């Protein structure tokens, strides 16, 4: 799996998951439990991960939505 986004914003995480799901791309959010354990103060960012073969398409979906700058 490859990380395509990292944030503390749970609303943005939900939005990104919805964008990827609508595009047919499965994703996993890592570090949710670590963030809760540390008291949800935002010190540990959550990571959006996708399969390696979906990474390019996932980045393009997020770029088209204005969420990330597409890198080459």
N, C-alpha and C positions, 0 to 999 in steps of 0.2 A: 504494500500500500504506500501511497505517496501523499504527503501533506500538501494541500492546495490553499489552505487558509488557516489563520490563527487569530483568535479574538477572545475577549472577555464578555462581549456583548451577546447575551442570550437571545435577544430579539433578532439580531443579525444572524446568529447561528440558525435560528428557526427559518428565516428568510432564505438563507443559502441552501439549507436542506430542501426547502420547497422548490427552489429553482432547479436544483439538481434532480430531484425526484420527477418533476415535470418533464425534464429532458431524458428521463429513463436511465439516469446514472445513480447507482447505489453509492451511498457515502456512510461513513462512520464518524462519530464525534468522539475523540479521545480526550481523556483527562477530566471528564465531568465529575467523577467521584473524587479525584484529588482536589478539585476546586471546592467541592462541598466540604470535604474533611478540613480544609484549611479555613473554613468559616465563610466561604463565598465572598471574600474581600477583594477578589479579582487579581490576586497575586499570580495565580497559575492560569495561563491562557488555555482555552480549549482548542483542539486541532481538528480540522475537517480533513478526513482522509478518503481517498478514492483508490480504486484499483489502478495499477500502472497503465493498463491499456485504455483506461477512461480519462487519464489525467489531462491530456491535451484538449479533449472535448469539454471536460469539466471547466478547465480554465477559460476556454472560449465562451462557454455559457455564462460564467461569472463576469467575464470581461464585457460581453454584450449587454449585461445588466448594469454595468458601471461599477461593479464591486471590486474589481482588480484591474490592474494594467496588464494586458497580455504581453508575455515575454516570449522571446524567440528561443 
